[in-house]
Amino acid sequence: MSQEEDYRNQLAAEINATRNKPASQSTDQGQGEESQKKPRPSVKNFAKNVASAVSLFGLVEIRDVFFASAIISSMLKDITDAGIIGTILTPLNLIVTLAAMLICGSNNLFGKRKATTLLLGNLFEILPGLNFLPVATLSTILIYVFTLRERKEKSLEQKKKKAEANSSV
């Protein structure tokens, strides 16, 4: 009998809940509350989510070939770290990365993130025994991602200014 009592209590609670609802929350034509709480996923929303996830790659420009060359030189340096060639390539890699930053029009060339990443990456390569890790490649890729983020922020600021100018006119 306890199952019957539980069922009756549950039904009574649901009836009381529907009676106490304001008219704006009442359900029409038998639709449940779940359909009102959560919008259905659509292809358009999915596409927006995917686009925002890869939005940094939409900011890649043709001049980023220089960053590609910096990443390749970092990879070559990391591969040849076993011998003396890797030691010779360390300052060359630093120069190529700095040149890529200059050519690609980095707004904040020596910002905190970029400078710290570049310095720590190159200092880590000097440490004996740890220079076999691909730190130079990772630091160059991080600097490139930071540059892409700067571009995104700059484009958003330009869009805001343009929208403000259009709204004030």
Secondary structure as a PSIPRED ss2 file (coil, helix, strand):
# PSIPRED VFORMAT (PSIPRED V4.0)

   1 M C   1.000  0.000  0.000
   2 S H   0.000  1.000  0.000
   3 Q H   0.000  1.000  0.000
   4 E H   0.000  1.000  0.000
   5 E H   0.000  1.000  0.000
   6 D H   0.000  1.000  0.000
   7 Y H   0.000  1.000  0.000
   8 R H   0.000  1.000  0.000
   9 N H   0.000  1.000  0.000
  10 Q H   0.000  1.000  0.000
  11 L H   0.000  1.000  0.000
  12 A H   0.000  1.000  0.000
  13 A H   0.000  1.000  0.000
  14 E H   0.000  1.000  0.000
  15 I H   0.000  1.000  0.000
  16 N H   0.000  1.000  0.000
  17 A H   0.000  1.000  0.000
  18 T H   0.000  1.000  0.000
  19 R H   0.000  1.000  0.000
  20 N H   0.000  1.000  0.000
  21 K C   1.000  0.000  0.000
  22 P C   1.000  0.000  0.000
  23 A H   0.000  1.000  0.000
  24 S H   0.000  1.000  0.000
  25 Q H   0.000  1.000  0.000
  26 S C   1.000  0.000  0.000
  27 T C   1.000  0.000  0.000
  28 D C   1.000  0.000  0.000
  29 Q C   1.000  0.000  0.000
  30 G C   1.000  0.000  0.000
  31 Q C   1.000  0.000  0.000
  32 G C   1.000  0.000  0.000
  33 E C   1.000  0.000  0.000
  34 E H   0.000  1.000  0.000
  35 S H   0.000  1.000  0.000
  36 Q H   0.000  1.000  0.000
  37 K H   0.000  1.000  0.000
  38 K C   1.000  0.000  0.000
  39 P C   1.000  0.000  0.000
  40 R C   1.000  0.000  0.000
  41 P C   1.000  0.000  0.000
  42 S C   1.000  0.000  0.000
  43 V H   0.000  1.000  0.000
  44 K H   0.000  1.000  0.000
  45 N H   0.000  1.000  0.000
  46 F H   0.000  1.000  0.000
  47 A H   0.000  1.000  0.000
  48 K H   0.000  1.000  0.000
  49 N H   0.000  1.000  0.000
  50 V H   0.000  1.000  0.000
  51 A H   0.000  1.000  0.000
  52 S H   0.000  1.000  0.000
  53 A H   0.000  1.000  0.000
  54 V C   1.000  0.000  0.000
  55 S H   0.000  1.000  0.000
  56 L H   0.000  1.000  0.000
  57 F H   0.000  1.000  0.000
  58 G H   0.000  1.000  0.000
  59 L H   0.000  1.000  0.000
  60 V C   1.000  0.000  0.000
  61 E C   1.000  0.000  0.000
  62 I H   0.000  1.000  0.000
  63 R H   0.000  1.000  0.000
  64 D H   0.000  1.000  0.000
  65 V H   0.000  1.000  0.000
  66 F H   0.000  1.000  0.000
  67 F H   0.000  1.000  0.000
  68 A H   0.000  1.000  0.000
  69 S H   0.000  1.000  0.000
  70 A H   0.000  1.000  0.000
  71 I H   0.000  1.000  0.000
  72 I H   0.000  1.000  0.000
  73 S H   0.000  1.000  0.000
  74 S H   0.000  1.000  0.000
  75 M H   0.000  1.000  0.000
  76 L H   0.000  1.000  0.000
  77 K H   0.000  1.000  0.000
  78 D H   0.000  1.000  0.000
  79 I H   0.000  1.000  0.000
  80 T H   0.000  1.000  0.000
  81 D H   0.000  1.000  0.000
  82 A H   0.000  1.000  0.000
  83 G C   1.000  0.000  0.000
  84 I H   0.000  1.000  0.000
  85 I H   0.000  1.000  0.000
  86 G H   0.000  1.000  0.000
  87 T H   0.000  1.000  0.000
  88 I H   0.000  1.000  0.000
  89 L H   0.000  1.000  0.000
  90 T H   0.000  1.000  0.000
  91 P H   0.000  1.000  0.000
  92 L H   0.000  1.000  0.000
  93 N H   0.000  1.000  0.000
  94 L H   0.000  1.000  0.000
  95 I H   0.000  1.000  0.000
  96 V H   0.000  1.000  0.000
  97 T H   0.000  1.000  0.000
  98 L H   0.000  1.000  0.000
  99 A H   0.000  1.000  0.000
 100 A H   0.000  1.000  0.000
 101 M H   0.000  1.000  0.000
 102 L H   0.000  1.000  0.000
 103 I H   0.000  1.000  0.000
 104 C C   1.000  0.000  0.000
 105 G C   1.000  0.000  0.000
 106 S C   1.000  0.000  0.000
 107 N C   1.000  0.000  0.000
 108 N C   1.000  0.000  0.000
 109 L C   1.000  0.000  0.000
 110 F C   1.000  0.000  0.000
 111 G C   1.000  0.000  0.000
 112 K H   0.000  1.000  0.000
 113 R H   0.000  1.000  0.000
 114 K H   0.000  1.000  0.000
 115 A H   0.000  1.000  0.000
 116 T H   0.000  1.000  0.000
 117 T H   0.000  1.000  0.000
 118 L H   0.000  1.000  0.000
 119 L H   0.000  1.000  0.000
 120 L H   0.000  1.000  0.000
 121 G H   0.000  1.000  0.000
 122 N H   0.000  1.000  0.000
 123 L H   0.000  1.000  0.000
 124 F H   0.000  1.000  0.000
 125 E H   0.000  1.000  0.000
 126 I H   0.000  1.000  0.000
 127 L C   1.000  0.000  0.000
 128 P C   1.000  0.000  0.000
 129 G C   1.000  0.000  0.000
 130 L C   1.000  0.000  0.000
 131 N C   1.000  0.000  0.000
 132 F C   1.000  0.000  0.000
 133 L C   1.000  0.000  0.000
 134 P C   1.000  0.000  0.000
 135 V H   0.000  1.000  0.000
 136 A H   0.000  1.000  0.000
 137 T H   0.000  1.000  0.000
 138 L H   0.000  1.000  0.000
 139 S H   0.000  1.000  0.000
 140 T H   0.000  1.000  0.000
 141 I H   0.000  1.000  0.000
 142 L H   0.000  1.000  0.000
 143 I H   0.000  1.000  0.000
 144 Y H   0.000  1.000  0.000
 145 V H   0.000  1.000  0.000
 146 F H   0.000  1.000  0.000
 147 T H   0.000  1.000  0.000
 148 L H   0.000  1.000  0.000
 149 R H   0.000  1.000  0.000
 150 E H   0.000  1.000  0.000
 151 R H   0.000  1.000  0.000
 152 K H   0.000  1.000  0.000
 153 E H   0.000  1.000  0.000
 154 K H   0.000  1.000  0.000
 155 S H   0.000  1.000  0.000
 156 L H   0.000  1.000  0.000
 157 E H   0.000  1.000  0.000
 158 Q H   0.000  1.000  0.000
 159 K H   0.000  1.000  0.000
 160 K H   0.000  1.000  0.000
 161 K H   0.000  1.000  0.000
 162 K H   0.000  1.000  0.000
 163 A H   0.000  1.000  0.000
 164 E H   0.000  1.000  0.000
 165 A H   0.000  1.000  0.000
 166 N H   0.000  1.000  0.000
 167 S H   0.000  1.000  0.000
 168 S H   0.000  1.000  0.000
 169 V C   1.000  0.000  0.000
